[in-house]
């Protein structure tokens, strides 16, 4: 209890009255404005009891100072001289109650009530303050969150348009975060993010803003900073993180930053465009080796390509939702009499937008870059299985239907279960379906590919290794990959009549494939002369424009 009273005797009478009622508070007596100010600054009080008239100041000044330093602290006026009019004015000014000194019977109930209500007011204010803080800050790192960061970037952009000057936007991405998350768990990942946030904060100027934008991505707004100085700051952040060692359960980990940098100038009108370009520059930094800083430049070809890919991501996602993907097919023919064992064709994905049919080369690179290929692969499997069901071809005793799978899909544990579920739903024979994976994708993650192929072949599915021969050193991998077909890379097939080296490579691929007990398929067969030469060499099947052009399933 803080007692504001110029009469020590009156203060003692007050405390004696409280003691009779069972209240013995810790109290401090102040009689001047300076001491009152010091007491309010330095201590946490539950209640203030003040006289009205004191030398040099009154209860109105007490109320004013209390609101300034302790907004929720209740104030009760206890006076022998206060009139009713003054008391009403004091209540309007913020006093919780007024009590005459010659009638202290109401004092203890008033104190009980106001301490209780003051505590509730304080708790409510703390809750409101906490909620407000949480609305603009990241709960894990305590940094500004994306919403508040975008608001501040918008303010900086508005400032540029009205006042000129220099502001810089940095987009930061941790390079090895997923490895730590996958190997040590999300708890370790959270600890790393908090430590990186603290490390970055030490190198950010007080007028700048450091924010966590989500996941392992951070943003920095450098206000009043020219590009040269901004580059030094960005390089310093890269250096600090590169030299930092994260230790989890006695295991040290190295991490690094990729940073995209954008100059905020009058050419921009939207915050979203600034952030998008910063993100593009950050991806460019990753593509160029990581652990570096890249300035966004609109005439940079790689950034233009990535920007085009980013536009494709929304179109791909919309196509998945609207069922805009469709299938075409390209047939194969047998080149040897003993290979005649039913109809063979490969399913090819296309994107239908209005009357336009968009080939896969336009959208597959974007789908691969932005981790959408697994969803596209699932859609292709669904469309292919539905066609094989509706046509009845998936239940025929002969025939093989080729479906391409991306390397990223092989890394998805649930994909094999999805394939089995769909095959059961459509009541298809697994022997009719052959999945294709490129040689490069298969070798890139050999163990995962082996496990996937083994599991699928046990169910009866077949596999083909596509674009085979592009890397001759990969012949040894055939022993580790239990596939059924080799599709010889079309780049060698196309020119085999004119290039003896290409002819030798095609022949070698065919011989090694047969030695491994596999059927061989030549791609890019564009005329009868090439087809005849492939027959002589001994390949089993041919595919290409000289055999059959791609056409819609319907």
Secondary structure by P-SEA (a helix, b strand, c coil): cccccccaaaaaaaaaaaaaacccccccccccaaaaaaaaacccccbbbbbcccccccaaaaaaaaaaccccbbbbbbbccccaaaaaaaaaaccccccccccccaaaaaaaaaaaaaaaaaaaaaaaaaaaaaaccccccccccaaaaaaaaaaaaaaaacbbbbbbbbbbbbcaaaaaaaaccaaaaaaaaaaaaaaaaaaccccbbbbbccccbbbbbbccccaaaaaaaaaaaaaaaaabbbbcccbbbbbbbbbbbbbbccccccaaaaaaaaaaaaaaaaaaccccccccccccaaaaaaaaaaaaaaaaaaaaaaccccccbbbbbbccccccccbbbbbbbbbbcccccccccccaaaaaaacaaaaaaaaaaaaaaaaaaaaccccccbbbbbbbbccccccccaaaaaaaaaaaaaccccccbbbbbcaaaaaacaaaaaaaaaaaaaabbbbbbccccccccccccccccccccccccccccccccccaaaaaaaaaaaaaaaaabbbbbbcccccaaaaaaaaaaccccccccccccccccc
